[in-house]
């Protein structure tokens, strides 16, 4: 898991404001988390940091959105992902469930997601619009696939994205670093959990 010293230089200096933000917890499902060892990096930091961010976000009244792909998708629902990744999540509800240590609270928003990009065929843009928000904090997996593509689409929609480097994870450090470089140079701000939470110190809902 990268730390603050490993981050690329951001091209923009956007400031994250609780009154403007929505927090996305992207695809933290048991099926996808099997790519990582439970008690090792990056899994340990990923889970701990998402918990810290989401708990503080809720305190500040920030909408928290969980994306999750459904299990047992048909061939048509799976689309080209079938060619690239196979059948995906199976019919066992536990595979599709959010990892227990970061599971949503009752007030959080659960959003069904069908493709890499969390805006595609989902309610994410509606959540932002309905809450008069134009900033998106991105956490979850995988950094260089759905998380990065969501950040890029946010940019196209004039939504400022904040990509939390140590609250996203990937198959390899090379993939992870590639995502950080792309976001910092093309579509968003890369930060850390500590950096993000420090900007919220003293804030009240």
Rosetta blueprint (number, residue, H / E / L):
1 X L
2 X L
3 X L
4 X H
5 X H
6 X H
7 X L
8 X L
9 X L
10 X L
11 X L
12 X L
13 X L
14 X L
15 X L
16 X L
17 X L
18 X H
19 X H
20 X H
21 X E
22 X E
23 X E
24 X E
25 X E
26 X E
27 X L
28 X L
29 X E
30 X H
31 X H
32 X H
33 X H
34 X L
35 X L
36 X L
37 X L
38 X L
39 X L
40 X L
41 X L
42 X L
43 X H
44 X H
45 X H
46 X H
47 X H
48 X H
49 X H
50 X H
51 X H
52 X H
53 X H
54 X H
55 X H
56 X H
57 X H
58 X H
59 X H
60 X L
61 X L
62 X L
63 X E
64 X E
65 X E
66 X E
67 X E
68 X E
69 X L
70 X L
71 X L
72 X L
73 X L
74 X L
75 X H
76 X H
77 X H
78 X H
79 X L
80 X L
81 X H
82 X H
83 X H
84 X H
85 X H
86 X L
87 X L
88 X L
89 X L
90 X L
91 X L
92 X L
93 X H
94 X H
95 X H
96 X H
97 X L
98 X E
99 X L
100 X H
101 X H
102 X H
103 X L
104 X L
105 X L
106 X L
107 X L
108 X L
109 X E
110 X E
111 X E
112 X E
113 X L
114 X L
115 X L
116 X L
117 X L
118 X L
119 X L
120 X L
121 X L
122 X L
123 X L
124 X H
125 X H
126 X H
127 X H
128 X H
129 X H
130 X H
131 X L
132 X L
133 X L
134 X L
135 X E
136 X E
137 X E
138 X E
139 X E
140 X E
141 X E
142 X L
143 X H
144 X H
145 X H
146 X H
147 X H
148 X H
149 X H
150 X H
151 X H
152 X H
153 X H
154 X H
155 X H
156 X H
157 X L
158 X L
159 X L
160 X E
161 X E
162 X E
163 X E
164 X E
165 X E
166 X E
167 X E
168 X E
169 X E
170 X L
171 X L
172 X L
173 X H
174 X H
175 X H
176 X H
177 X H
178 X H
179 X H
180 X H
181 X H
182 X H
183 X H
184 X H
185 X H
186 X H
187 X L
188 X E
189 X E
190 X E
191 X E
192 X L
193 X H
194 X H
195 X H
196 X H
197 X H
198 X H
199 X H
200 X L
201 X L
202 X L
203 X L
204 X L
205 X L
